[in-house]
Amino acid sequence: MVPPPVSADLELRQLRMFVAVVEAETLTRAAQTLGVAQSTVSENIASLERALGTRVFKKNGRSLGR
């Protein structure tokens, strides 16, 4: 089965925030590392998920799983 095409709305900023969340393991710590508000990271992850058409993290309490 061929995966659906990735949206043209995918941006490098979203990928950078995704990597920061993976490394930090929480949105809050990723935001602190990036020097932005937690809501900015959350909005960018949501936008990335819309562009990809799938969730990129499983929420596990306050931490995120891959």
Secondary structure, DSSP 8 states (H G I E B T S, - for coil): -------TT--HHHHHHHHHHHHHSSHHHHHHHHTS-HHHHHHHHHHHHHHHTS-S-EEETTEEE-
